Amino acid sequence: MKKKYGIISISLALFLLLLQIYRFRRNTEQIHSDYNDKNANIGFTEIELLQAKQREIDLIQKYELSAIVLHWKRSASVARAINNLVNSKLFKEIVIWNNNPEITLEKTQFQLNTSFLVDIRVINSKENLKDEAKYRACAAANNIACF
């Protein structure tokens, strides 16, 4: 009797596993990718892309956000990150906290893209505050939320 229930249990488990594999394969076959020089279509419809863009516009208009960036040594990487944050148009303010007392940063080092109105502030710390720096930078931000 136990052998019979064991076989039934194993058969049921295998059936459920095969059912899940079939459902997963069917769902993933509907996703298509199309890459070309002008755009990348990763399976979203035009309506979904427009809805996402409208949501982004609503968030920009509703909230004033600050971006916090910690700097130690890689100024070129920080400059790229700042440029990406400015281009995202999500942030009204970017606070760059320099944790390295041996380096003095200037705001002009990071204003690569001046076509957008984003307040960029640089705070040069006299000591390495490590993780505490992100909290101090957020406290120094002018907006209600920071990332």
C-alpha positions in Angstrom: 0.0 0.0 0.0 2.9 2.4 0.9 4.5 1.5 -2.4 1.4 2.4 -4.3 1.1 5.9 -2.6 4.8 6.5 -3.2 4.4 5.8 -6.9 1.3 8.0 -7.1 3.1 10.8 -5.2 6.1 10.7 -7.5 3.9 10.6 -10.6 1.9 13.6 -9.3 5.1 15.5 -8.6 6.5 14.7 -12.1 3.2 15.8 -13.7 3.2 19.1 -11.8 6.9 19.7 -12.7 6.2 19.0 -16.4 3.1 21.3 -16.3 5.2 24.1 -14.9 7.9 23.6 -17.5 5.3 23.7 -20.3 3.7 26.9 -18.8 7.1 28.6 -18.4 8.1 27.7 -22.0 4.8 28.9 -23.4 5.1 32.3 -21.6 8.7 32.9 -22.6 8.1 32.1 -26.2 5.8 35.1 -26.4 8.7 37.4 -25.4 10.6 38.5 -28.4 13.7 40.6 -28.8 14.6 42.9 -31.7 17.7 44.9 -31.6 18.8 47.4 -34.3 20.8 50.6 -34.5 18.0 52.9 -33.5 16.2 51.1 -30.6 16.0 47.9 -28.6 12.7 46.2 -28.4 12.7 43.8 -25.5 9.1 42.6 -25.8 7.2 45.6 -24.4 4.3 47.0 -26.4 4.2 50.6 -27.5 1.4 51.3 -25.0 3.5 49.8 -22.1 6.5 52.0 -23.1 4.2 55.1 -23.2 2.7 54.3 -19.9 6.2 53.9 -18.3 7.3 57.2 -19.8 4.1 58.9 -18.5 4.7 57.5 -15.1 8.3 58.8 -15.1 7.0 62.3 -16.1 4.4 62.2 -13.3 7.1 61.3 -10.8 9.3 64.1 -12.0 6.5 66.6 -11.6 5.3 65.3 -8.2 8.5 64.8 -6.3 11.7 66.8 -6.0 14.4 64.2 -5.5 18.1 64.4 -4.5 20.7 62.0 -5.7 23.6 61.2 -3.3 26.9 60.2 -4.8 29.9 59.2 -2.7 33.4 59.8 -4.0 36.7 58.3 -2.9 39.2 58.0 -5.8 37.5 57.3 -9.1 36.6 60.8 -10.3 36.0 59.6 -13.9 33.5 57.0 -12.8 31.7 59.5 -10.6 31.6 62.0 -13.5 29.9 59.3 -15.6 27.4 58.6 -12.9 26.6 62.3 -12.5 26.1 62.6 -16.2 23.7 59.6 -16.1 21.8 61.1 -13.2 21.5 64.4 -14.9 20.3 62.8 -18.1 17.7 60.8 -16.2 15.9 64.1 -15.4 14.6 62.6 -12.2 16.7 64.6 -9.8 16.5 68.3 -9.0 19.7 68.1 -6.9 22.8 66.0 -6.9 25.0 66.0 -3.8 28.5 64.7 -4.2 30.2 63.8 -1.0 34.0 63.5 -1.3 35.2 61.1 1.4 38.9 61.5 0.4 40.6 64.4 2.3 43.6 64.2 0.0 41.5 65.3 -3.0 39.5 68.5 -3.4 36.7 68.3 -5.8 35.1 71.2 -7.7 31.6 71.4 -9.0 32.9 72.2 -12.5 34.5 68.8 -12.7 31.0 67.2 -12.9 29.0 69.7 -14.9 29.4 67.8 -18.2 25.8 68.3 -19.3 24.7 71.8 -18.5 21.5 71.7 -20.7 19.4 70.5 -17.7 18.7 72.5 -14.6 20.1 70.3 -11.8 21.7 71.7 -8.7 25.1 70.0 -8.3 26.8 70.4 -4.9 30.1 69.1 -3.8 30.9 68.6 -0.1 34.6 67.9 0.6 34.9 66.1 3.9 38.0 66.6 6.1 38.0 62.9 7.0 36.7 59.6 5.6 33.3 59.1 7.2 32.8 55.8 5.3 29.1 54.8 5.4 28.1 57.7 7.6 28.8 60.0 4.6 25.7 59.0 2.7 23.5 59.9 5.7 25.2 63.2 6.2 24.9 64.0 2.5 21.2 63.1 2.6 20.8 65.4 5.6 22.5 68.2 3.7 20.2 67.7 0.7 17.5 70.3 0.1 14.8 67.9 -1.0 12.5 65.6 0.9 13.8 62.3 -0.5 17.3 61.2 -1.6 18.6 58.2 -3.3 
